């Protein structure tokens, strides 16, 4: 399976999206990647948002009203479901659109092959996008709204691919969208992470909304939560440390505050 949907409470509008936790690359995709196994393992450590599924699952289990989870089971090196699949995506400038052709350090990841890119988008990106759209729409149908918490992590030191890596790198970065992130949702996140260093839209900005609803559906709200990795794990791809349960508590507070405000 390419993704997992973990049901929450029937009356919960909240959907935690975990797109970049996995290191899994199918064998048929691996054959097109030019890195050797050692190089690929290092790149996966740099680019995987390790343990974010654990953070999501543990906070969901502790929440007063259990949210729904949507977890990507494949690495972002297969396709990145959060990137635009076309020229709207600014990361194409560094070879990291929906299908990456370059690594985080600018080396060649796979050859630029429009037919291969089209095949990857058809096999992996489009079904994922359709399933995520359905998950969001099911929350709207059940509760009148959907609130997506887009959960990520990022390294304490900027990687060369980052287009906006010169800005602050706080313990928690909150990514917002002018249409889909209402003030009350951002305020809830600030309250939940009051004990952490927090910045808005630095070093990463925006948040994931299914394209069918992007800029169109006011009943679909979204917030990105980017956690600096040294806050909860050993970088670049090591085990979690004592900071993880502290973050689980803060995420649980966010889920509870969102659920209370939405009721």
C-alpha positions in Angstrom: 0.0 0.0 0.0 1.3 3.5 -0.8 -0.5 5.3 2.0 -2.4 4.4 5.2 -5.5 6.1 6.5 -6.0 5.6 10.2 -9.5 6.4 11.3 -10.2 8.8 14.1 -13.5 9.8 15.8 -16.4 10.1 13.5 -17.1 13.7 14.6 -13.5 14.9 14.3 -12.7 17.3 11.5 -9.0 17.0 12.0 -6.7 15.1 9.7 -3.0 14.8 10.4 -1.0 14.5 7.2 2.4 12.7 7.4 4.0 12.8 3.9 7.7 12.4 4.4 8.3 9.9 7.2 9.0 6.8 5.1 12.4 5.6 3.6 10.7 2.9 1.4 11.6 2.9 -2.3 10.0 0.2 -4.5 12.5 -1.9 -6.5 11.2 -0.7 -9.9 11.8 2.9 -8.8 15.2 2.1 -7.3 16.6 1.0 -10.7 16.2 4.5 -12.0 18.1 6.1 -9.1 21.8 6.8 -9.9 23.1 6.8 -6.3 24.8 3.7 -4.8 23.3 2.1 -1.7 25.6 4.1 0.7 24.9 7.4 -1.0 21.1 6.6 -1.2 21.0 5.8 2.6 22.7 9.1 3.4 20.3 11.0 1.2 17.3 9.3 2.8 18.7 10.3 6.2 18.9 13.9 5.1 15.5 14.1 3.4 13.3 11.9 5.5 11.2 13.5 8.3 12.0 10.6 10.6 9.7 9.7 13.4 7.0 12.1 12.4 4.5 9.2 12.0 5.3 8.3 15.6 4.7 11.8 16.7 1.4 11.9 14.9 0.3 8.5 16.2 1.2 9.2 19.8 -0.4 12.6 19.9 -3.6 11.3 18.2 -3.8 8.5 20.8 -3.7 11.0 23.6 -6.1 13.6 22.1 -9.5 14.0 23.7 -11.2 13.6 20.3 -9.0 11.3 18.1 -8.1 12.9 14.8 -7.7 11.0 11.5 -4.2 10.2 10.1 -3.1 10.0 6.5 0.5 8.6 6.3 2.6 8.2 3.2 4.2 4.8 3.1 6.7 5.7 0.4 9.8 7.9 0.4 9.5 11.4 -1.0 12.3 10.3 -3.4 9.7 8.2 -5.2 7.4 11.3 -5.7 6.9 14.2 -3.4 3.1 14.4 -2.9 3.4 18.0 -1.5 4.9 19.5 -4.6 2.9 20.9 -7.5 3.2 18.5 -10.4 3.9 21.2 -13.0 5.6 24.5 -13.6 3.9 26.2 -10.6 6.4 24.4 -8.4 9.4 26.7 -7.5 11.5 23.7 -6.4 11.8 22.5 -10.0 14.6 25.2 -10.2 16.8 22.9 -8.1 15.6 19.6 -9.6 13.2 18.9 -6.8 9.7 19.2 -8.2 7.1 16.4 -7.6 9.7 14.0 -9.1 13.3 14.8 -7.9 16.1 14.7 -10.4 18.7 16.2 -8.0 19.7 15.4 -4.4 19.7 17.8 -1.4 23.3 18.6 -2.4 22.7 19.1 -6.1 24.0 15.7 -7.3 22.2 13.8 -10.0 19.5 11.6 -8.4 17.9 10.3 -11.6 18.1 11.3 -15.2 15.7 13.9 -16.5 13.3 11.7 -18.5 9.8 13.2 -19.2 8.3 9.7 -19.8 9.7 8.3 -16.6 8.4 11.3 -14.7 5.0 11.0 -16.3 4.9 7.3 -15.3 5.8 8.0 -11.7 3.2 10.7 -11.4 0.5 8.4 -12.8 1.5 5.4 -10.6 2.2 7.2 -7.3 1.4 10.9 -7.2 -2.1 10.9 -8.7 -3.5 8.0 -6.6 -2.1 9.6 -3.5 -3.6 13.0 -4.3 -7.0 11.4 -5.0 -6.9 9.5 -1.7 -5.9 12.6 0.2 -8.7 14.6 -1.5 -11.2 11.9 -0.5 -9.9 11.9 3.1 -10.4 15.7 3.3 -13.8 15.5 1.7 -14.9 12.8 4.1 -14.2 15.1 7.0 -16.1 17.9 5.4 -19.0 15.6 4.7 -19.1 14.2 8.2 -18.4 17.5 10.2 -18.9 20.4 7.8 -15.2 21.2 7.7 -11.7 19.7 7.4 -8.7 20.9 9.4 -5.4 19.4 8.1 -2.3 19.5 10.3 0.6 18.9 7.8 3.4 17.4 9.9 7.0 17.7 9.0 10.5 18.0 10.4 13.6 19.7 9.1 17.4 19.7 9.8 19.0 22.1 12.2 21.5 23.2 9.5 20.2 24.2 6.1 20.8 21.8 3.2 22.1 23.2 -0.1 18.8 22.7 -1.9 16.8 25.0 0.4 15.7 28.1 -1.5 14.9 30.0 1.7 17.4 28.5 4.1 18.9 31.8 5.3 16.0 32.7 7.6 15.5 31.7 11.2 15.5 28.0 12.0 13.3 27.8 15.2 12.4 24.7 17.1 9.0 24.9 15.5 8.1 26.5 12.2 4.4 27.1 11.5 3.6 27.2 7.8 0.5 29.1 6.7 -1.6 29.9 3.7 -3.4 33.2 3.3 -6.7 31.5 2.3 -6.6 28.2 4.2 -5.1 29.2 7.6 -7.5 31.2 9.7 -6.2 33.3 12.5 -7.7 31.1 15.2 -5.8 28.0 13.8 -2.5 29.8 13.9 -3.3 31.2 17.4 -4.0 27.6 18.6 -0.7 26.5 17.4 1.1 29.4 19.0 -0.6 28.5 22.3 0.2 24.8 22.0 3.9 25.5 21.3 4.3 28.3 23.8 7.3 26.6 25.4 9.2 26.4 22.1 11.0 28.8 19.8 8.4 29.5 17.1 8.5 31.3 13.8 5.9 31.6 11.0 6.8 30.6 7.5 10.6 30.4 8.2 12.5 28.5 7.0 9.5 26.8 5.2 6.2 28.3 4.2 2.8 27.3 3.1 0.8 24.1 3.9 -0.7 21.3 2.0 -4.2 21.5 0.6 -5.6 19.1 -2.1 -5.5 20.9 -5.4 -9.2 20.5 -6.0 -9.8 22.7 -2.9 -6.7 24.9 -3.0 -7.8 28.5 -3.0 -11.5 27.6 -3.4 -12.9 25.9 -0.3 -13.1 27.9 2.8 -14.3 24.8 4.7 -10.9 23.3 4.3 -8.3 24.7 6.7 -4.7 23.8 7.0 -1.6 24.4 9.0 1.9 23.1 8.5 3.9 22.1 11.6 7.7 21.8 10.9 9.8 20.6 13.8 13.5 21.1 13.9 15.0 17.6 14.2 17.5 18.2 17.0 14.4 19.1 19.1 13.4 15.4 19.3 15.9 13.1 17.5 19.6 12.5 16.8 20.4 13.9 13.4 20.6 13.2 10.5 18.6 9.9 10.7 19.0 8.6 14.3 16.8 7.6 17.1 14.4 9.9 19.0 15.6 11.3 22.3 13.9 12.7 25.4 12.5 15.7 23.5 10.0 13.5 21.7 7.4 13.1 24.5 7.6 16.8 25.1 6.6 17.4 21.5 3.9 14.7 21.7 2.4 16.7 24.6 2.5 19.9 22.7 0.9 18.3 19.6 -1.8 16.8 21.8 -2.5 20.3 23.2 -2.8 21.6 19.6 -5.2 18.8 18.6 -7.4 19.4 21.7 -7.5 23.1 21.1 -8.4 22.7 17.5 -11.2 20.1 18.3 -12.6 22.4 21.0 -12.7 25.4 18.7 -14.2 23.5 15.9 -17.1 22.0 18.1 
